């Protein structure tokens, strides 16, 4: 019995899913450990009472697993593209070596000539499916499209480890935020709250040590591209449950 054309597409997607499960397990262990510290002290020189929160460095395996997950999932799309391009109904067959090297799953933020040239490598029965999935179709926020985010993370991982840019967290204070937000100082690995000593002594300030933390992925020194850790699950589900199944009918 011959192999189904999408066998290795699904195997790649399944492998990415296993990496994602490992990621969640590593993240959980890290969060349950001493992933952050809380210090409270008086800075007499500057006349402030300080609460300082510092986040521990993420385990080295975390960005490596993220890279494995991203690469496997993106590869499943390129293998899907290869299978679709080589359907017997494709008028572009046979491909010469140069054309064959171009075959990949297009992910475009803008409708451009290069994208249209790529579409010509696929049979007409597939081009509308591919086009309907493009980030540029989401005119206002193509950067929030799951395929665009996957592709950007993949491009980062090809050149360097995907940075775990920051860990977002917000401590709970028992006084109105409007009174203390001006005292916050953002650090590279946490934050400080510098209460003026007089303010601190005059009010019953109580800081709860529980901190809700979220891992944020992105580019170093580029806050314009951020992907929250939990978004990886949504990207995974979109590829596995929305993208790949749309092409199944082409192989029946």
N, C-alpha and C positions, 0 to 999 in steps of 0.2 A: 504494500500500500504506500503510495507516494506521500512525502511530507506535505503538510499544508503550507502554502506560501508564507503565511504569517506566523509559522511556528516560532522562528527565532525572534520575531518582533515581540511576541508575547513572552518568550523566555527572558528577553532583555528587560521588558517592563516588570516581569515578576522579580527579577534580580534587583531592580531598582527598589521595588516595594520591600524586599528583605532588608536592603540597606537603610531604608526609611525607618523600619521597625527598630533596627539597631540604633539609629540616631535617637529615637525617642527614649530608648532604654538608657543610653549614655547621658542624655540631657536630664533624665529623671534622677539618675544616680548623682550627677553633679549638683543639681538643685537641692537634693536631699542632704548633700554634704555641706560643709561650711563654705558655700559659694560666695558668701559676703561677710564682712565684718562691720561692726558698729562700734565707734569710739565716741566718748563724750568727755570733753575737757574744757578748762578755762584758758583762753588766750589773753592773759593779762596785758600783754604789750599792745594789743589792738582793742582791748575792752569788749571782747565778745565771748559768749559761751557757745561752744561748737559741738554739733553733732556731725560726725563724719562717717559716711558709708563708702566702703570700698569693695569692689567685686573682684573675686579671685580670677586668675587667668583660666580661660576655658581649657579643658583637656585637649592635648594635641590631636587625639583621634577624632575629635568632633569636626573640625574643618575638613579632615581627610575623608571621613565618611560622607560629609555633605558633597564633596567633590565626586566621590564614587556614585552616589545617588544621582546627582545631576547628569553626569556623563552617561550612565546607563540609560536613564530616561530619555535623554536627547538622542542617544544612539538608536533607541527603539523607533524613534520617528524617522531617522535617516534610513533604517532598514525597511521601514514601512514604505518610504518614498521609492526605494530601489525595487521593491516588489510590485508596487503600483506602476512604475515606469516600464517594467518589463512584462506587463500584461500583453497577451497576444493581440489584443485589439488596438494597441498603440500604433498609430500611423508613423510615429517618429522612429520606430525600429527599422533596421538595426542601428545601434549607436556606434559611432566611432569612439576611439579612446578619449578624445578631448571632451565629447559630449557626456560620456559615461562618468568622467571625473566630476562633472558638474551636478550630478544627481544627488540631491539632498532635499530634506523637507523644508520648504521655504517658510520663514517666519519674518514678516516685514511690518515695520511701523508705518511705512509709506508705500503707496502704490507707485512703482517706478519701472523703468524700462528693464532693469536687471531682473526684477521679480517676474515681469511678463515673459522675459526670455526663458526663465526657469520653468514657468508653467508650460511652455511649449514642449518640454521633455515628457509630459504626462499625457495619457489619453484624455480625450474630451470628457469622458464619463467621470473623471476624477478631478478635473480642474475646478469645477464649481464647488465641490466639497472642500478642496484645499483653500480656495478663495474665501469661502464663508467662514473659515476658521482663523483668518488673518487678524492680527492686532489692529491693522489700519482701519478695519471695519468699525472698531470702537473709536470713533472720531475724537471724542473729548479726552479719553484716558487710555490710549494704547499701551502706555507704560505699565498699566495695572493688569494687562491681559496675562493670563497664566503662561501662555507660550512665549511671550516676550520676556517675562521674568526668567523663565527656564533658560532661554537662549542667552540672556545676559549673564546669568550665573555660570553657564557653560563656557562662555567666552572668557570670563574672569579665571575660571579654573584651569584653562589651557595655558595660562601664563604665570599664575601664582596661586597659592592657596587662597580660597575664598575667605576674606577676612570676617571674623566674628567681631564686627565693628564695635558693638556696644551691647550692654545689657540694660534695658530700660526698666526702671523701678521707681516706685513712689512710696515713700514712707508715710505713715498715718500720723497726723498731728491732731491734738485735741483743741486747737484754736483755729479760727477761720483762716482759710488760705489767703484771703486778701491782706491779712496782717503779716504773714511770714514769707510770702513768695519772693519779696524783694531781698530777702536774706540768703537766698539760695545761690550757691556757687557750683557750677557744673565742672566736674573733673573728668579727665580722660578715662578713669576707671571707677567712677562713682560720683558722689556729690557731697557737698558740705552745706550745712545750714548754720550761718554765723549770726546767732541772736545777739544783739547788743545786750550787754550785761544788765543794764537797767531794765530793759524790756523783759528779759528772762526772769529777773527777780520779782518784778511787779506782777507777773502773770503766772498762772498755774500751768506751765507748759509741760506736757507729758508726751513723749515720743514713743510710739509702740514699735518694737523691733521687727515685727513681721513685715516682710517686704515682698511685694509681688514682682517677680522678675520675668523679663521676656528677652530672648536672644534676637538680635537684629543682625542680618547679613547685608553686605553691601560692598561698595568700593571704598578703599582707603581714601580719605580726604575728599570724598564726593558724597555729600548727604542727599544728593538728588536721586540716588538709586538705593532704595532700602527694601529688603524683603524680610518680613517677620518670620521667625522659625516655623510657626504653625501654618504659614502659607505654603510650605513645602508639601504638606498633606493635600491641600487643595489643588496644587499643581499636579501632583501625582494622580489624584482622582480624576482630574480633567483629562489627562492624557490616556489613562487606562479605560475610563468609563465613557468619555465623550468623543475623543479623537479617533482612537483605533477602531472602535466598533462602527464608525461611520463608513469605513472602507470595506467592511466584511462582505457586503453585497456584491462588490466588484469581482469577487473570487468564486462566486457560486456558479 
